[in-house]
Amino acid sequence: MPHDHSKDAPAAAHPADTAADAPASDDFATRSHALPSGLRYTSTAGRLVLRQEETKDGKTKGFKPKAEIFVVSYVKEDDGAPAADATPRPIVFAFNGGPGSSSVWLHMGLLGPRRVDSGDVGTLTPAPFAVVDNPQTILEHADLVLIDPVNTGFSRVVDGGAADEFHAFIEDRDLVAEVIRLWTTRNNRWLSPKYLVGESYGTLRAVAVAGRLFDAYGMAVNGLGLISTVLNLSTLDFQPGSDTPYALHIPTYAAIAHFHGRHPGRELEDVLREAEEFAARGFGYALTAGARLSAEEFDDVVRRLAAITTLGEDFIRRANLRWDYSEFSAELLRAEGLTVGRIDGRFTQRHLRGHASVNWDDPSMAAITGPYSAAINHYVRAELGYENDLPYEILTARVHPWSYKTFEGAPVDVTGDLERLLNYNPALRVHVDYGYHDGATPHFAAEYVWAHLNISDDARARFSHHYHQAGHMMYLKDKCRADQLAALAAFVTHGG
C-alpha cells in the first residue's frame, strides 16, 4: 500500500481516559502520507470544538463550548521547493446532505485520497469490502476538508447540550460556516481560493453557507460544486395542488425505464429528448388544465405518458396523470416482481410486497450502505489514526424532525441567495453534476431552477453542467467518477 505513515502522531485519547467533567477540547490525530503520484500530504482527523460567545446584561461571559464537530482535512506538505507561482493552493470544503448524512459518500466515494471498493450495479463487491487508492483524488489539485454536521459521523453536541438546537436550516448553516471560518483562520488560509462542494441537501447547504460566509465574515468563495442538486425543495415535493414536481420527474422515469430495457433499440439521448419536450410542453399544459382537458386530450396524454415512461395506461389513468416516485418504484417492474431504487434507479430488488402500491425500501441505499460503513470505520482508525468509541453515523434519523421554521409558509428555497452571490461576486463559478438515473434529485428539476434564476447572461455563463449515466452517487460507476473528478480538477484549477 503506497500510503506512508512515517510521521504518525499519537492517536486521540480514548473517551474513557478523559474525566467526565473535563472541559471539551479538540482531539485530533495527524499523520503523513503519500499519494501514488508521490505528492505528500498531512491528514488531520478529529473533533473540533465550536464555541459561542455569550453575553448577559451587555457583558461578555466568555465562549461556551456548544458542539464537537468531526472534521477530516488533507493538506499538501511543503516540499521545500520554490513555488512555481505565488498563487496559494485551493481548498475544497465538502459535505453531504440528508439532512442526517455524514460526509462519507463524497469522502470515500469521490474526493478523498482513498476510496471504498463498492462495485456498481451488477458487479457489487461482497463483504468485507476494501479500501483502495483513488488516483484521481481532488487532493492532487487542492487541499480538502470534510465536515460532518451535528449527530452525523462522530459529531455531537457537548455534554449537557441540546442536539436539536442544530437540527434546523439556519443553525446548521451557521455551524458549517463557522467550521469553515475557524479552519481557514487557524490554518492561515484566508488568501487561498475556496470551493464549497455539496451533494443532495448539501447543495442547498452549500449555497446557504456561502451566503452566510459572505454576510457574517466577508469571506467570498471562488466556486460552488453542486452534485445531485436541489436548491428549491418545492420542485421535488409531491403535494396536492402543486403539479410542477410531477412534470419534472418524467425524464428521470424515462431514463430509468430505458436502463431496464423498456425502450429497446433507442438511445438514451433520444428517449430523454422526447421526455423533456413532452414534460415541458404537452404534459405541463395537461396538468395545468386539469378537468378542463377534453376526453380526447386526456386519452392522448395517457398514451404519450405510457410510451415515454413505459408504465401501463390503466395505472396512469387511475393516478389521474400524477404519481410520486414511491409509486413509480413499485410499478415500473412489477410484472418482473422487482422494485427500482430511488437514489439510483439502476438498482433493483425483489418486490417483497408485490401487491403494494408504493415502495419506500430503496435497493440502491441497501447496496452501498454496507461498503461505505465498513470503509469509513476502518479507515479513520487504521489509516488516519483517530480513535473514538462513538458509532460513526453514516445516515441517521437522529436529526429529525428537521426544522425549516425560517421558511414557514413558503417553499424551502435558496435560489435568492445564489442570485445575490452571483451578483455580488462576478468571479463566482458553479459546477453542476447530474445523474440521469437519480430519482431523488432529478436533473430536469435542477434545470428548471436554473431557468428561473434572475441572473445576467454573464452569470449564466459561469455555470458548467456535467451529465452522467448513473444515479445520485454517480461516482459508483468508474467512468462517471473519472469524468467527474477530471471536471472538478479543471473547476478548481483552471476555471473549467
C-alpha positions in Angstrom: 0.0 0.0 0.0 1.6 3.3 -1.1 0.3 5.3 1.9 3.3 6.2 4.1 2.7 6.9 7.8 6.3 7.8 8.7 5.2 10.8 10.8 2.4 9.3 12.7 1.1 11.3 15.7 -0.3 9.6 18.8 -3.9 8.6 18.4 -6.6 10.7 20.1 -7.4 9.9 23.7 -9.9 7.1 24.3 -13.1 8.7 25.6 -12.9 6.6 28.8 -9.5 8.1 29.6 -10.9 11.6 29.9 -12.7 12.8 33.0 -16.4 13.2 32.6 -16.3 16.7 33.8 -13.3 17.8 31.8 -13.9 20.8 29.5 -14.4 20.0 25.8 -11.2 20.2 23.8 -10.1 19.4 20.3 -9.0 15.8 19.8 -7.0 15.5 16.5 -4.8 12.7 15.1 -2.3 13.8 12.5 -0.4 11.5 10.0 1.8 11.9 7.0 1.0 10.1 3.7 2.0 10.0 0.1 -0.2 9.6 -3.0 0.7 7.1 -5.7 1.9 10.1 -7.7 4.4 11.0 -5.0 2.6 14.0 -3.6 3.0 14.0 0.2 0.2 15.3 2.4 -0.8 15.5 6.0 -4.2 14.2 7.3 -5.8 15.6 10.4 -8.8 13.9 11.8 -10.8 14.6 14.9 -13.4 16.7 16.6 -13.2 20.5 16.5 -14.9 22.2 19.5 -17.1 25.1 18.4 -17.7 27.8 21.0 -20.3 30.5 21.1 -19.7 33.9 22.6 -22.2 34.6 25.4 -23.3 37.9 26.9 -25.5 38.9 29.7 -26.7 42.4 30.6 -24.3 43.7 27.9 -21.3 42.0 29.5 -19.3 39.2 27.8 -19.3 35.9 29.7 -16.7 34.2 27.6 -17.0 31.5 24.9 -19.2 28.5 25.8 -18.5 25.1 24.1 -21.5 24.1 22.0 -20.6 21.2 19.7 -17.8 18.9 18.8 -17.6 18.6 15.0 -15.8 15.8 13.3 -13.5 17.2 10.6 -11.0 15.4 8.3 -8.5 17.6 6.4 -5.9 16.7 3.9 -3.2 19.3 3.2 -0.2 19.1 0.9 3.1 19.0 2.7 5.7 21.7 1.9 8.5 20.0 0.0 10.8 23.0 0.4 11.0 23.6 -3.4 10.3 27.2 -4.6 6.6 27.6 -5.7 6.1 27.8 -9.5 3.8 30.8 -8.9 2.6 32.8 -5.9 -1.0 31.6 -6.0 -1.9 29.7 -2.8 -3.2 26.2 -3.2 -7.0 25.9 -3.4 -9.1 24.4 -0.7 -12.3 22.3 -1.2 -14.7 22.2 1.8 -17.1 19.3 1.3 -20.2 17.8 3.0 -23.1 15.7 2.1 -26.8 16.3 2.9 -29.7 14.3 4.1 -30.4 16.1 6.4 -28.7 13.5 8.5 -25.9 12.4 6.2 -22.2 12.3 7.1 -19.6 13.3 4.5 -18.7 9.6 4.0 -20.1 9.5 0.4 -18.0 12.3 -1.0 -15.1 11.4 1.3 -14.8 7.7 0.5 -16.6 7.7 -2.9 -15.2 10.6 -4.8 -12.9 13.3 -3.4 -10.6 11.6 -0.9 -7.2 10.0 -1.4 -8.6 6.6 -0.6 -12.0 5.2 -1.6 -14.2 2.3 -0.9 -14.3 -0.6 -3.4 -18.0 -0.9 -3.5 -18.5 -2.1 -7.1 -21.6 -1.0 -9.1 -24.8 -2.4 -10.4 -24.3 -6.0 -11.4 -20.7 -6.1 -10.0 -21.2 -5.2 -6.3 -18.3 -6.1 -4.1 -19.2 -8.6 -1.4 -18.4 -8.1 2.3 -16.0 -7.5 4.0 -15.2 -4.9 1.2 -11.9 -3.0 0.8 -10.3 0.5 0.8 -8.2 1.3 -2.3 -6.2 4.2 -3.7 -8.1 6.9 -5.5 -5.5 8.0 -8.1 -7.7 10.9 -9.4 -8.4 12.4 -5.9 -9.0 16.1 -5.8 -6.1 16.3 -3.4 -3.8 16.2 -6.5 -5.1 19.7 -7.2 -6.4 21.2 -3.9 -6.4 20.7 -0.2 -9.5 19.0 1.1 -11.7 19.4 4.3 -14.6 17.1 5.0 -17.2 18.3 7.5 -19.8 16.2 9.4 -22.7 18.3 10.9 -24.1 17.6 14.4 -25.2 14.0 15.0 -23.6 12.7 11.8 -20.3 11.0 11.7 -18.7 11.4 15.2 -20.1 15.0 15.6 -22.1 15.6 18.7 -23.1 18.5 21.0 -21.1 18.9 24.2 -22.2 17.2 27.4 -25.5 18.7 28.5 -26.1 20.4 25.2 -29.3 20.2 23.2 -28.7 18.4 19.8 -32.0 19.6 18.3 -30.7 23.1 18.5 -28.6 22.3 15.4 -31.3 20.2 13.6 -32.5 23.2 11.7 -31.7 25.1 8.4 -30.3 28.3 9.9 -28.5 26.7 12.8 -26.9 24.0 10.6 -25.9 26.7 8.0 -24.3 28.9 10.7 -22.5 25.9 12.3 -20.9 24.7 9.0 -20.0 28.3 8.1 -18.3 28.7 11.5 -16.3 25.5 11.0 -15.0 26.8 7.7 -14.2 30.2 9.1 -12.4 28.7 12.1 -10.4 26.2 10.0 -9.4 28.8 7.5 -8.3 31.2 10.3 -6.3 28.6 12.3 -4.5 27.4 9.1 -3.8 30.9 7.8 -5.7 30.2 4.5 -7.8 33.4 4.0 -5.9 34.1 0.8 -6.4 30.6 -0.6 -9.1 30.0 -3.3 -12.0 28.4 -1.6 -14.6 26.0 -3.0 -17.7 24.5 -1.4 -18.8 21.1 -2.7 -22.1 19.6 -1.5 -24.2 16.7 -2.5 -28.0 16.5 -2.4 -29.3 18.6 0.5 -25.6 19.5 0.8 -26.1 21.6 -2.4 -28.8 23.6 -0.7 -26.5 23.9 2.4 -23.5 24.9 0.2 -25.4 27.9 -1.3 -26.7 28.9 2.2 -23.3 28.6 3.8 -21.6 30.6 1.0 -24.2 33.4 1.7 -23.5 33.2 5.5 -19.7 33.3 5.0 -20.1 36.4 3.0 -22.7 38.1 5.1 -21.2 37.3 8.5 -17.4 37.2 7.8 -16.9 38.9 4.4 -15.5 35.6 3.1 -16.0 35.2 -0.7 -15.8 31.7 -2.1 -14.5 31.1 -5.6 -16.8 28.3 -6.6 -19.7 26.1 -5.7 -19.7 22.4 -6.7 -23.3 21.1 -6.7 -23.6 17.4 -7.0 -27.2 15.9 -7.4 -28.7 19.3 -6.9 -31.8 20.6 -5.1 -32.0 24.3 -4.2 -35.8 24.6 -4.1 -37.5 21.7 -2.3 -40.8 22.5 -3.9 -39.6 21.1 -7.2 -39.4 17.7 -5.5 -42.3 17.8 -3.1 -45.3 15.9 -4.3 -48.2 17.8 -2.8 -51.9 18.3 -3.8 -52.3 21.4 -5.8 -48.6 21.5 -6.8 -48.2 19.9 -10.3 -44.6 21.0 -11.1 -42.8 18.0 -9.5 -44.9 15.6 -11.5 -43.7 17.0 -14.8 -40.1 17.5 -13.6 -39.7 13.7 -12.8 -40.9 12.5 -16.2 -37.5 12.5 -17.9 -36.0 10.6 -15.0 -38.8 7.9 -15.2 -38.0 7.6 -18.9 -34.2 7.3 -18.3 -34.7 4.6 -15.7 -37.1 2.7 -17.9 -34.5 2.9 -20.7 -31.8 1.4 -18.4 -34.1 -1.6 -17.7 -34.6 -2.3 -21.4 -38.0 -0.8 -21.7 -37.1 1.3 -24.7 -35.4 -1.3 -26.9 -33.5 0.0 -29.9 -33.4 3.6 -28.8 -30.5 5.7 -27.5 -30.9 7.3 -24.1 -30.4 10.7 -25.6 -33.3 10.2 -27.9 -35.6 9.0 -25.1 -34.6 12.0 -22.9 -35.2 14.5 -25.7 -38.7 13.2 -26.2 -39.4 13.1 -22.4 -38.1 16.5 -21.7 -40.0 18.1 -24.6 -43.3 16.5 -23.6 -42.8 17.2 -19.9 -42.2 20.9 -20.6 -45.0 21.4 -23.1 -47.8 18.9 -23.6 -47.7 17.4 -20.1 -47.3 20.8 -18.5 -50.3 22.1 -20.3 -52.3 19.0 -19.3 -51.5 19.3 -15.6 -52.4 23.0 -15.7 -55.7 22.3 -17.5 -56.9 19.7 -15.0 -60.5 18.8 -15.5 -60.7 21.3 -18.4 -59.0 18.7 -20.7 -61.4 17.0 -23.1 -61.7 13.2 -23.0 -59.7 13.0 -26.3 -56.9 15.2 -24.9 -56.8 13.2 -21.7 -56.5 10.0 -23.7 -53.7 11.4 -25.8 -51.7 12.4 -22.7 -52.2 9.0 -21.2 -50.9 7.3 -24.4 -47.9 9.7 -24.5 -47.0 9.1 -20.9 -47.3 5.4 -21.3 -45.0 5.4 -24.3 -42.4 7.6 -22.5 -42.4 6.1 -19.0 -43.5 2.5 -20.1 -46.0 2.5 -17.3 -49.4 1.0 -18.1 -52.2 3.2 -19.3 -54.5 1.8 -16.7 -52.1 2.9 -13.9 -51.7 6.3 -15.4 -55.5 6.8 -15.7 -56.0 5.7 -12.1 -53.3 8.1 -11.0 -55.0 10.9 -12.9 -51.7 11.6 -14.6 -50.0 12.2 -11.2 -47.9 9.7 -9.3 -44.9 10.1 -7.0 -41.6 8.3 -7.0 -42.6 5.7 -4.5 -45.4 4.6 -6.8 -43.1 4.6 -9.8 -40.6 2.4 -7.9 -43.3 -0.1 -7.1 -44.9 -0.1 -10.6 -42.2 0.0 -13.3 -41.0 -3.6 -12.9 -44.0 -5.0 -11.0 -44.5 -7.7 -13.7 -41.0 -8.9 -13.1 -41.5 -8.9 -9.3 -39.0 -6.1 -8.8 -38.8 -2.6 -7.4 -36.3 0.1 -8.6 -34.1 2.3 -6.5 -34.7 6.0 -5.7 -31.2 7.2 -5.0 -30.2 5.2 -8.1 -32.9 3.8 -10.3 -30.5 1.3 -11.9 -30.6 -0.9 -8.8 -33.5 -3.4 -8.3 -34.5 -5.8 -5.6 -37.3 -8.4 -5.2 -40.7 -6.8 -4.5 -41.4 -8.3 -1.1 -45.0 -6.9 -1.2 -45.9 -7.4 -4.8 -49.4 -6.1 -4.3 -48.3 -2.8 -2.6 -48.9 0.4 -4.5 -45.8 2.1 -3.1 -42.2 1.2 -2.3 -40.1 3.0 0.3 -37.4 0.4 0.6 -34.5 1.7 -1.6 -32.4 -1.1 -3.0 -29.7 1.4 -4.1 -29.1 2.5 -0.5 -29.2 -1.1 0.7 -26.5 -1.9 -1.8 -24.0 0.8 -0.8 -24.5 1.4 2.9 -22.5 -1.7 3.9 -19.4 -0.9 1.9 -19.3 2.7 2.9 -19.8 2.0 6.6 -17.1 -0.6 6.6 -14.7 1.6 4.8 -15.0 4.7 7.0 -15.0 2.8 10.2 -11.8 1.0 9.2 -10.1 4.0 7.5 -10.4 6.6 10.3 -8.8 4.3 12.8 -6.3 2.2 10.8 -5.1 4.9 8.4 -5.9 8.3 9.9 -5.2 7.2 13.5 -8.3 8.6 15.1 -9.9 6.6 17.9 -13.5 7.1 19.2 -15.9 4.6 20.6 -19.0 6.5 19.3 -20.8 5.0 16.4 -20.0 6.8 13.2 -23.4 7.9 12.0 -23.5 7.3 8.2 -27.0 8.4 7.5 -29.1 8.9 10.6 -32.7 9.8 11.6 -31.3 11.3 14.8 -31.5 14.8 13.2 -35.3 14.6 12.7 -37.5 16.4 12.9 -35.5 18.9 10.9 -36.8 22.5 11.3 -37.4 24.7 8.4 -39.1 27.4 10.5 -37.2 30.1 8.5 -39.4 29.2 5.6 -42.7 28.9 7.4 -45.5 29.3 4.9 -43.0 29.4 1.9 -41.0 26.9 -0.1 -37.6 25.9 1.2 -35.6 27.7 -1.4 -32.1 29.2 -1.5 -32.1 30.4 -5.1 -32.3 34.0 -3.8 -29.0 33.5 -2.0 -27.4 32.2 -5.2 -28.7 35.1 -7.3 -27.3 37.5 -4.7 -23.9 35.8 -4.6 -23.6 35.7 -8.3 -24.4 39.4 -8.5 -22.0 40.4 -5.7 -19.2 38.2 -6.9 -18.6 38.4 -10.6 -15.9 35.7 -10.4 -18.1 33.1 -8.6 -18.4 29.9 -10.7 -20.8 27.0 -10.3 -20.1 23.4 -11.3 -23.2 21.1 -11.5 -23.3 17.3 -11.7 -26.4 15.4 -12.7 -27.3 11.7 -12.7 -29.8 10.7 -15.3 -31.0 7.8 -13.1 -31.3 9.8 -9.9 -34.8 9.6 -8.6 -34.0 11.7 -5.5 -32.9 14.9 -7.3 -33.9 14.7 -10.9 -31.8 16.6 -13.5 -34.8 18.2 -15.1 -35.8 19.7 -11.7 -32.4 21.3 -11.3 -32.6 22.6 -14.9 -36.0 24.1 -14.1 -34.4 26.0 -11.2 -31.6 27.4 -13.3 -34.0 28.6 -16.0 -35.9 30.6 -13.3 -32.9 32.3 -11.8 -32.9 36.1 -12.1 -29.3 36.5 -13.2 -27.4 38.0 -16.0 -26.2 36.2 -19.1 -22.7 36.7 -17.8 -23.6 34.8 -14.6 -25.3 32.0 -16.6 -22.0 31.6 -18.5 -20.3 30.9 -15.2 -22.2 27.6 -14.8 -20.7 24.3 -16.1 -23.1 21.4 -16.5 -22.0 17.7 -16.4 -24.4 14.8 -17.1 -23.8 11.2 -16.1 -25.5 7.9 -17.0 -25.7 6.9 -13.3 -27.6 7.8 -10.2 -27.4 10.2 -7.2 -23.9 9.0 -6.3 -22.8 8.9 -9.9 -19.2 8.1 -8.8 -20.3 4.5 -8.1 -19.6 4.0 -11.8 -15.9 4.0 -12.7 -16.3 6.1 -15.9 -18.5 8.6 -14.2 -16.1 9.0 -11.3 -13.2 9.6 -13.6 -15.2 12.1 -15.7 -16.5 13.9 -12.6 -13.0 14.2 -11.0 -11.5 15.5 -14.2 -14.1 18.2 -14.5 -13.8 19.1 -10.8 -10.0 19.3 -11.2 -10.5 21.8 -14.1 -13.0 23.7 -12.0 -10.7 24.3 -9.1 -7.5 24.9 -11.1 -8.3 26.4 -14.5 -11.9 27.7 -14.2 -13.4 24.8 -16.1 
